[in-house]
Amino acid sequence: MVDFCRLLRVVLHIVSVLFIHSHAALAENRPNIVLIIADDMNWDDCGAMGHPSIRTPSIDQLAGSGILFQRAYLTTSSCSPSRASIITGKYPHNTGAEQLHWPLPDGTATIAGVLRESGYYTAAAGKWHMGDAVRLHFDRIHEASSAGFVLPTGDQQGKPMIATQPSGCEDWETAILERDKKKPFFLWLAALDPHREYTPGALDPPHQPEDVIVPPHLPDTPEVREDLRLYYDEIGRLDTYVGRVIDRLRSEQVLNNTIVFFLSDNGRPFPRDKTTLYDGGIRTPFIVSWPDRIAPGQKSAALVSVVDIAPTLCSIAGAESSILDCEGMDFSMVLENPGLQYRRFAFGEDHWHDYEDHCRCITDGRFKLIRNDYPDLAATPSADAGRAPTWQTMLRMQRQNLLSPEQQGCFLQPRPQWELYDLQHDPGEFRNLAEDPAWSRVLQNLRKELDLWTERTGDYLPTNRTPDEFDRITGEPDNSVRVRPRRSKLETFGTNGRY
């Protein structure tokens, strides 16, 4: 029997080649490429994705000018591993940077490096967060600060280090203006917004408490509303910079032949969102605009994974992709026909992020299966979220038995090893169907596909667990932890899913 996935890849490659050659046959007409990456923004926290009160006019206009993908997924719910996956076209466990703050290793191939070798001018501006090994893949880097993010344990004196540029977007226009105008360009524009820590004054006028829509997995209290309001304001600030980028591209008369991607690296930094494999952690807003090639006002229900961005850009730019050895799929043909379905499944993974964890998931867009490899551990939110008012409020309410069942997920210990959700009828992912006999066939089919992906990508279970670096109650550093050792691929999953 012909391997369906292999056949599908061949067919889609032929279609994508025809699409690219029919629209950009000449090298000098290759499109400019701009990737705009938000930091900790939830998939539906903008007007384009249906939020009624967060003010995102620029993002909404960008969506209206191209294609809004409604089922886009990240490969992980953690900042730097997500960016490493996007720029390499590999799943996090194969980047060598799967844990938070791990730099990409020497010798890593990236889409920036490939495009630079093929004649593109490449620049990055804002949050860096990828280490030093790939800096030479860019002609110019405008970094937000020497840290590029809030360091987890502060400087040598233990004081928090905050980026000198509040939004991380301040040099985005500069990157456009200072480009080599003789070449097509690739810009990696990475925000700090809406990452914590939050400070008042990010947006003028600010959002109001009554603008806030509290998701059901969080309690509706004044403290939580204020926490979310500040998060809204940072999304609003990010939106202003998105608008400035589009205006600058237009004033430079390069907008029409520039393909702009907008996405986030993971979900909102609140309990049961960031660092989880629920949609609040790994689903992303995903917009692609290219005025010369993409008709405006389109929506696509195609299942998309961000691991597909790198091979797609190689196809669009006519660049050689073999050096990347991408694990994603080229979806450039979907840009011409948003109704196409080019992949059957999207996969996600969760590794150490302040606290030890190890999870995998698969979704076909309708159902999602999550495998918790350390079910003895609670799904504690990231340390920055742990120090914040929402988690501290939830801790107090949990002690007082005031949380609803939907709000107790982060306290569940042990967790079930398997979680199965019907995303169509249970978008909040509250009703676990894994033990329901009525859904056993769905469970087994998704387990089989997850096992095949595990074997195909060489996924592995670490020999040793990495210790928590923060207190799970306070979110403050655990000073007894000094070193987080790298983990090795000494144990692998078999096709039966056992270790």
C-alpha positions as CSV (number, residue, x, y, z in Angstrom):
1,M,0.0,0.0,0.0
2,V,1.3,3.4,-0.9
3,D,2.3,5.5,2.1
4,F,-0.5,8.1,2.2
5,C,1.5,10.8,3.9
6,R,4.4,10.4,1.4
7,L,2.0,10.5,-1.5
8,L,0.3,13.6,-0.1
9,R,3.7,15.4,0.3
10,V,4.6,14.7,-3.3
11,V,1.3,15.9,-4.6
12,L,1.4,19.1,-2.5
13,H,5.0,19.8,-3.4
14,I,4.1,19.6,-7.1
15,V,1.1,22.0,-6.6
16,S,3.2,24.4,-4.5
17,V,6.0,24.5,-7.2
18,L,3.4,25.3,-9.8
19,F,1.9,28.0,-7.6
20,I,5.3,29.6,-6.9
21,H,6.6,29.5,-10.5
22,S,3.3,30.9,-11.8
23,H,3.5,33.9,-9.5
24,A,7.2,34.5,-8.9
25,A,9.2,33.0,-11.6
26,L,11.9,35.6,-11.6
27,A,14.4,35.8,-8.7
28,E,14.3,39.6,-8.7
29,N,10.5,39.4,-8.0
30,R,10.9,37.2,-4.9
31,P,8.7,38.5,-2.1
32,N,9.9,40.2,1.0
33,I,9.0,38.2,4.1
34,V,8.0,39.6,7.6
35,L,7.4,37.4,10.6
36,I,5.7,39.2,13.5
37,I,5.7,37.1,16.6
38,A,3.8,38.1,19.8
39,D,5.0,36.8,23.1
40,D,2.3,35.0,25.2
41,M,-0.8,36.1,23.3
42,N,-3.8,33.7,23.3
43,W,-5.2,32.5,20.0
44,D,-8.6,34.3,20.4
45,D,-7.5,37.5,22.1
46,C,-7.9,39.8,19.2
47,G,-10.9,41.1,17.3
48,A,-10.1,39.1,14.2
49,M,-10.6,35.9,16.2
50,G,-13.8,37.1,17.7
51,H,-12.9,38.9,20.9
52,P,-15.4,41.7,21.3
53,S,-13.5,44.1,23.5
54,I,-9.7,43.9,23.1
55,R,-8.7,46.7,20.8
56,T,-6.6,45.3,17.9
57,P,-7.5,47.3,14.8
58,S,-4.2,46.8,13.1
59,I,-4.2,43.0,13.6
60,D,-7.8,42.9,12.5
61,Q,-7.0,44.9,9.3
62,L,-4.0,42.6,8.6
63,A,-6.4,39.6,8.8
64,G,-8.8,41.4,6.5
65,S,-6.1,41.9,3.9
66,G,-5.2,38.2,3.6
67,I,-6.1,34.8,5.2
68,L,-7.1,34.2,8.8
69,F,-6.3,30.6,9.7
70,Q,-8.8,29.4,12.3
71,R,-7.1,26.2,13.3
72,A,-3.4,27.0,13.7
73,Y,-1.2,25.2,16.3
74,L,2.2,25.7,17.8
75,T,4.5,22.8,18.5
76,T,5.0,23.8,22.1
77,S,3.6,26.2,24.7
78,S,6.9,27.7,25.9
79,C,8.6,30.8,24.5
80,S,12.1,30.0,23.4
81,P,11.4,26.4,22.4
82,S,8.5,27.6,20.2
83,R,10.7,30.2,18.5
84,A,13.4,27.6,18.0
85,S,10.9,25.3,16.3
86,I,9.6,28.0,14.1
87,I,13.0,29.2,12.8
88,T,14.3,25.6,12.2
89,G,11.2,23.9,10.9
90,K,11.7,21.1,13.4
91,Y,9.8,19.8,16.4
92,P,11.2,21.1,19.7
93,H,12.8,17.8,20.8
94,N,14.9,17.8,17.6
95,T,16.1,21.4,17.8
96,G,18.4,20.9,20.8
97,A,16.7,23.8,22.5
98,E,13.5,22.1,23.8
99,Q,13.8,23.5,27.3
100,L,13.1,27.1,28.3
101,H,16.1,29.4,27.7
102,W,18.2,26.7,26.1
103,P,20.1,28.3,23.1
104,L,20.1,26.7,19.7
105,P,23.2,24.6,19.3
106,D,26.2,25.4,17.0
107,G,25.6,24.2,13.5
108,T,21.9,24.7,13.6
109,A,20.3,25.4,10.2
110,T,17.6,28.1,10.2
111,I,15.2,29.6,7.7
112,A,17.0,32.9,8.2
113,G,20.3,31.4,7.3
114,V,18.9,29.6,4.2
115,L,17.3,32.8,3.0
116,R,20.4,34.8,3.6
117,E,22.5,32.3,1.5
118,S,19.9,32.6,-1.3
119,G,20.3,36.3,-1.5
120,Y,17.9,37.8,1.1
121,Y,18.8,40.5,3.5
122,T,18.0,39.2,6.9
123,A,17.3,41.1,10.1
124,A,15.8,40.6,13.5
125,A,14.4,43.1,15.9
126,G,13.0,42.8,19.4
127,K,13.1,39.8,21.6
128,W,16.0,37.5,20.7
129,H,15.8,34.5,23.0
130,M,17.6,32.0,20.7
131,G,21.2,32.1,21.9
132,D,24.4,33.2,20.1
133,A,24.9,30.3,17.6
134,V,22.4,31.7,15.0
135,R,23.2,35.3,15.2
136,L,25.3,35.1,12.1
137,H,22.3,34.0,10.2
138,F,21.1,37.6,10.3
139,D,22.8,40.6,8.6
140,R,21.6,42.8,11.4
141,I,20.0,42.3,14.9
142,H,18.2,45.1,16.7
143,E,17.9,43.5,20.1
144,A,15.5,44.8,22.8
145,S,18.1,44.6,25.6
146,S,21.1,42.5,26.5
147,A,18.7,40.0,28.1
148,G,15.9,40.1,25.5
149,F,13.5,38.8,28.1
150,V,13.0,38.8,31.9
151,L,15.6,36.5,33.2
152,P,14.2,33.7,35.4
153,T,16.5,34.2,38.3
154,G,17.7,37.8,37.9
155,D,21.2,39.1,37.6
156,Q,24.2,38.1,39.7
157,Q,22.8,40.1,42.6
158,G,19.4,38.4,42.3
159,K,17.6,41.5,41.0
160,P,15.1,41.0,38.2
161,M,16.4,42.1,34.8
162,I,13.8,43.8,32.7
163,A,14.2,44.6,29.0
164,T,15.0,48.3,28.5
165,Q,12.4,48.5,25.8
166,P,9.0,47.8,27.3
167,S,7.3,46.3,24.2
168,G,10.3,44.9,22.4
169,C,8.9,46.4,19.2
170,E,10.6,49.8,19.3
171,D,13.1,48.9,16.6
172,W,10.8,47.2,14.1
173,E,10.5,50.2,11.9
174,T,14.2,50.8,12.1
175,A,14.8,47.3,10.8
176,I,12.7,48.1,7.7
177,L,14.4,51.5,7.1
178,E,18.0,50.2,7.5
179,R,17.6,47.2,5.3
180,D,19.7,46.6,2.1
181,K,17.3,48.0,-0.5
182,K,19.0,46.1,-3.3
183,K,17.8,42.7,-1.9
184,P,14.6,41.1,-0.9
185,F,14.4,41.0,2.8
186,F,13.4,38.7,5.6
187,L,12.5,40.3,9.0
188,W,12.1,38.4,12.2
189,L,10.1,40.9,14.4
190,A,9.6,39.5,17.9
191,A,7.7,41.3,20.6
192,L,7.9,41.2,24.3
193,D,4.2,42.0,24.6
194,P,2.1,40.7,26.2
195,H,4.6,38.8,28.3
196,R,4.7,39.5,32.0
197,E,5.6,41.5,34.1
198,Y,2.8,43.9,33.6
199,T,2.9,47.6,34.4
200,P,0.2,50.2,34.1
201,G,0.3,52.7,31.2
202,A,1.0,50.3,28.4
203,L,-2.0,51.6,26.4
204,D,-3.7,55.0,26.3
205,P,-6.6,55.0,26.9
206,P,-6.4,51.7,28.8
207,H,-8.9,49.0,28.7
208,Q,-11.5,49.0,31.5
209,P,-12.5,46.2,33.9
210,E,-15.8,45.8,32.2
211,D,-14.0,45.1,28.9
212,V,-12.6,41.9,30.4
213,I,-14.0,38.5,29.6
214,V,-12.9,36.1,32.2
215,P,-12.5,32.5,30.7
216,P,-14.3,29.8,32.7
217,H,-11.1,28.2,33.9
218,L,-10.3,31.4,35.9
219,P,-12.3,32.9,38.7
220,D,-14.1,36.1,38.1
221,T,-12.7,38.4,40.8
222,P,-11.5,42.0,40.8
223,E,-7.9,40.8,41.1
224,V,-8.2,38.5,38.1
225,R,-10.0,41.1,36.0
226,E,-7.2,43.6,36.7
227,D,-4.6,41.1,35.8
228,L,-6.4,40.4,32.5
229,R,-7.0,44.1,31.9
230,L,-3.2,44.8,32.0
231,Y,-2.7,41.8,29.6
232,Y,-5.2,43.4,27.3
233,D,-3.4,46.7,27.3
234,E,-0.1,45.0,26.3
235,I,-1.9,43.4,23.4
236,G,-3.2,46.8,22.5
237,R,0.3,48.2,22.6
238,L,1.6,45.4,20.4
239,D,-1.2,46.2,17.9
240,T,0.0,49.8,17.5
241,Y,3.4,48.5,16.5
242,V,1.9,46.0,14.0
243,G,0.1,49.0,12.4
244,R,3.4,51.0,12.2
245,V,5.1,48.1,10.5
246,I,2.3,47.9,7.8
247,D,2.3,51.7,7.4
248,R,6.1,51.7,7.0
249,L,6.1,48.9,4.4
250,R,3.4,50.9,2.5
251,S,5.4,54.1,2.7
252,E,8.5,52.3,1.5
253,Q,6.3,51.0,-1.5
254,V,7.1,47.4,-0.7
255,L,3.9,46.2,1.0
256,N,2.3,44.6,-2.1
257,N,5.1,42.2,-2.6
258,T,5.7,41.5,1.1
259,I,4.2,38.4,2.7
260,V,3.4,39.1,6.4
261,F,2.9,36.4,9.0
262,F,1.4,37.2,12.4
263,L,1.4,34.6,15.2
264,S,2.2,34.1,18.9
265,D,4.8,31.9,20.4
266,N,2.4,30.5,23.0
267,G,-0.8,31.2,24.8
268,R,-1.6,33.7,27.5
269,P,0.5,33.6,30.7
270,F,-2.3,32.5,33.0
271,P,-3.1,29.3,34.8
272,R,-4.1,26.4,32.4
273,D,-2.9,28.3,29.4
274,K,0.8,28.9,28.8
275,T,3.0,25.7,29.4
276,T,0.0,23.5,28.9
277,L,-1.2,21.5,25.8
278,Y,-4.7,22.9,26.0
279,D,-5.7,25.3,23.3
280,G,-4.9,28.1,25.7
281,G,-1.3,27.0,25.5
282,I,-0.6,25.8,21.9
283,R,-3.3,27.3,19.6
284,T,-2.2,30.5,18.0
285,P,-3.7,33.5,16.0
286,F,-2.3,33.0,12.6
287,I,-2.6,35.5,9.8
288,V,-0.9,35.6,6.4
289,S,-1.2,38.7,4.2
290,W,0.4,39.1,0.7
291,P,-1.4,41.8,-1.3
292,D,0.1,40.8,-4.7
293,R,-0.8,37.2,-4.3
294,I,-3.5,36.6,-1.7
295,A,-7.1,37.8,-2.1
296,P,-8.2,39.8,0.9
297,G,-10.9,38.8,3.5
298,Q,-10.4,35.1,3.4
299,K,-10.6,32.5,6.2
300,S,-9.2,29.0,6.2
301,A,-10.3,26.0,8.3
302,A,-7.1,24.2,7.2
303,L,-5.2,22.6,10.1
304,V,-1.9,24.4,10.3
305,S,1.3,23.8,12.4
306,V,4.0,26.4,12.7
307,V,6.6,23.8,12.0
308,D,5.3,24.3,8.4
309,I,6.4,27.9,8.2
310,A,10.1,27.2,7.3
311,P,9.5,24.8,4.4
312,T,6.7,27.1,3.1
313,L,9.0,30.1,3.1
314,C,11.7,28.2,1.2
315,S,9.1,27.3,-1.4
316,I,7.8,30.8,-1.7
317,A,11.3,32.3,-1.9
318,G,12.7,29.7,-4.3
319,A,15.3,28.8,-1.7
320,E,17.0,25.4,-1.2
321,S,15.3,23.7,1.8
322,S,17.3,20.5,2.0
323,I,19.8,21.9,4.5
324,L,17.0,22.5,7.0
325,D,15.8,18.9,6.8
326,C,12.4,20.3,7.8
327,E,9.9,18.2,9.7
328,G,7.0,20.4,8.6
329,M,5.0,20.5,5.3
330,D,4.9,23.2,2.7
331,F,1.4,24.8,2.7
332,S,2.0,27.5,0.1
333,M,-0.7,26.0,-2.0
334,V,-3.2,26.9,0.7
335,L,-2.4,30.5,0.2
336,E,-3.8,30.2,-3.2
337,N,-6.7,28.0,-2.2
338,P,-7.6,28.5,1.5
339,G,-10.1,25.6,1.3
340,L,-7.4,23.0,0.9
341,Q,-6.7,20.6,3.8
342,Y,-3.0,19.7,3.6
343,R,-2.3,17.9,6.9
344,R,-4.3,15.4,8.9
345,F,-2.8,16.1,12.3
346,A,-0.9,18.7,14.3
347,F,1.4,17.7,17.2
348,G,2.5,19.5,20.4
349,E,4.9,18.9,23.2
350,D,5.6,20.3,26.6
351,H,9.0,20.2,28.4
352,W,10.6,21.8,31.4
353,H,9.5,25.4,31.8
354,D,10.4,26.6,35.4
355,Y,8.9,23.3,36.6
356,E,9.4,19.7,35.5
357,D,6.8,18.4,33.0
358,H,6.7,16.2,30.0
359,C,3.6,15.9,27.8
360,R,2.6,15.3,24.2
361,C,-0.5,15.9,22.2
362,I,-2.1,15.3,18.8
363,T,-5.2,17.0,17.3
364,D,-7.1,16.5,14.0
365,G,-8.9,19.8,14.5
366,R,-12.0,18.1,16.0
367,F,-10.5,16.0,18.7
368,K,-7.3,16.4,20.9
369,L,-5.5,13.7,22.7
370,I,-3.0,14.6,25.5
371,R,-0.5,12.2,27.0
372,N,0.9,13.2,30.4
373,D,4.2,11.4,30.9
374,Y,4.6,12.7,34.5
375,P,1.0,12.3,35.8
376,D,2.2,12.5,39.4
377,L,2.9,16.2,38.9
378,A,0.3,19.0,39.0
379,A,0.0,21.3,35.9
380,T,1.5,24.2,37.8
381,P,1.5,27.5,35.7
382,S,4.8,29.1,34.8
383,A,6.7,31.0,37.5
384,D,5.8,34.4,36.1
385,A,2.1,33.5,36.2
386,G,2.6,31.9,39.6
387,R,3.8,35.2,41.1
388,A,0.9,37.1,39.6
389,P,-2.4,38.1,41.2
390,T,-4.5,35.5,39.3
391,W,-2.7,32.4,40.6
392,Q,-2.3,33.8,44.1
393,T,-6.1,34.5,44.1
394,M,-6.7,30.9,43.0
395,L,-4.5,29.5,45.7
396,R,-6.5,31.4,48.3
397,M,-9.8,30.3,46.8
398,Q,-8.7,26.7,46.6
399,R,-8.0,26.7,50.3
400,Q,-11.5,28.1,50.9
401,N,-13.1,25.5,48.5
402,L,-14.4,28.4,46.3
403,L,-13.1,27.3,42.9
404,S,-15.4,25.6,40.4
405,P,-14.4,22.2,38.9
406,E,-13.3,23.9,35.7
407,Q,-10.9,26.1,37.8
408,Q,-9.2,23.3,39.7
409,G,-7.3,21.7,36.8
410,C,-3.9,23.2,37.9
411,F,-4.3,21.6,41.3
412,L,-5.2,18.1,40.1
413,Q,-2.6,15.7,41.4
414,P,-2.2,13.1,40.1
415,R,-3.4,13.9,36.6
416,P,-4.8,11.3,34.2
417,Q,-2.2,9.9,31.8
418,W,-4.6,10.4,28.9
419,E,-6.9,13.3,28.2
420,L,-9.3,13.3,25.2
421,Y,-11.4,16.3,24.3
422,D,-14.0,17.0,21.6
423,L,-13.0,20.5,20.6
424,Q,-16.1,21.1,18.7
425,H,-18.5,20.5,21.6
426,D,-16.1,21.2,24.5
427,P,-13.8,24.1,23.4
428,G,-12.8,24.7,27.0
429,E,-11.4,21.1,27.2
430,F,-13.2,20.3,30.5
431,R,-14.8,17.0,29.8
432,N,-12.1,14.2,29.5
433,L,-13.5,11.5,27.3
434,A,-10.5,9.1,27.6
435,E,-12.3,6.7,29.9
436,D,-15.6,6.9,28.1
437,P,-16.2,3.7,26.1
438,A,-18.2,5.6,23.5
439,W,-15.0,7.3,22.4
440,S,-12.6,4.4,22.6
441,R,-12.2,4.2,18.8
442,V,-11.2,7.9,18.6
443,L,-8.8,7.4,21.5
444,Q,-7.1,4.4,19.9
445,N,-6.8,6.0,16.5
446,L,-5.2,9.1,17.9
447,R,-2.9,7.0,20.1
448,K,-1.8,5.1,17.1
449,E,-1.0,8.3,15.1
450,L,0.8,9.8,18.1
451,D,2.9,6.6,18.4
452,L,3.8,6.8,14.7
453,W,4.8,10.5,15.0
454,T,6.9,9.6,18.1
455,E,8.8,6.9,16.2
456,R,9.1,9.0,13.0
457,T,10.5,12.1,14.8
458,G,12.7,10.2,17.3
459,D,10.9,11.5,20.3
460,Y,12.2,10.3,23.7
461,L,11.5,10.3,27.4
462,P,14.4,11.8,29.4
463,T,16.4,9.4,31.5
464,N,16.3,11.8,34.5
465,R,13.9,14.5,35.5
466,T,15.1,18.1,35.6
467,P,14.3,19.7,39.0
468,D,11.9,22.5,39.5
469,E,13.7,25.9,39.6
470,F,10.9,27.8,41.4
471,D,8.5,27.2,44.3
472,R,5.2,25.9,42.9
473,I,3.2,28.0,45.4
474,T,4.9,31.3,45.4
475,G,6.6,31.3,42.0
476,E,9.8,32.6,43.6
477,P,13.2,31.1,42.8
478,D,14.3,27.9,44.6
479,N,17.8,28.7,45.7
480,S,18.7,25.1,46.3
481,V,18.7,24.5,42.5
482,R,21.9,25.7,40.8
483,V,22.2,23.8,37.5
484,R,19.7,22.3,35.1
485,P,21.6,19.6,33.3
486,R,20.9,18.9,29.6
487,R,19.0,15.7,29.0
488,S,19.9,12.9,26.6
489,K,18.1,10.6,24.2
490,L,18.9,7.5,26.1
491,E,15.3,6.2,26.2
492,T,12.9,6.2,23.3
493,F,9.3,5.4,22.8
494,G,8.4,2.3,20.9
495,T,5.5,2.2,18.5
496,N,3.3,0.8,21.3
497,G,3.8,4.0,23.4
498,R,5.6,2.3,26.3
499,Y,9.0,3.4,27.5
